[in-house]
Amino acid sequence: MTSELLDRALVEEATKKSGMIWVQGAMPAPARALWHVWHDGAACVVGDGPDEQPLPGLVDGQDAVVMVRSKDKGGRIVTWPAHVVELAAGSPEWESTVAELKGKRLNAPDGEEMPERWRRECRVLRLEPHGRTVPLPTDSQATPPPPTPATTRRPIPAALPRLLRRKRR
């Protein structure tokens, strides 16, 4: 039970602090970077409409995989499975989620009319965490690259070329 709580806390904190998440949906498409907000225990995204981010492979009722990276170094912090839930436009849950998303949307072409455009033309999705996080690879799982001449040759000391030039004179 403790590891499940720690996983849940890691997913929430890392996702809240990240400006972007990488999401791979049900289709065999590569993961896509999406801006999001963390709201009521899920990563929420809006898209698939004009002037909004595409949401390929994210289908209501199916699963997705979410990867959260570090803002500083870009390395993976946590990867978690998500259940995709499409919110019905105009529902109370949709309204509260859109209020959060609206506050984070940068460079919107229509400002205050944006929620109405989202209602008509876009999808608002919740990516709800479920199950265990995907383990990070360990050092024992990492396969070293095969040896190459660049990795097997002994490096030449920096001073050696100068010493050789002096002897030739």
ABEGO torsion letter per residue (X at the ends): XAAAAAAAAAAAAAAAABABBBBBBABBBBBBBBBBBBBGGBBBBBEGBBGBBBBBGBBBGBBBBBBBBBAAAGBBABBBBBBBBBBBBGBAAAAAAAAAAAAABBGBAAEAAAAAAAAAABBBBBBBBBEBBBBBBBAAABBBBBBBAAAABBBBBAAAAAAAAAAAX
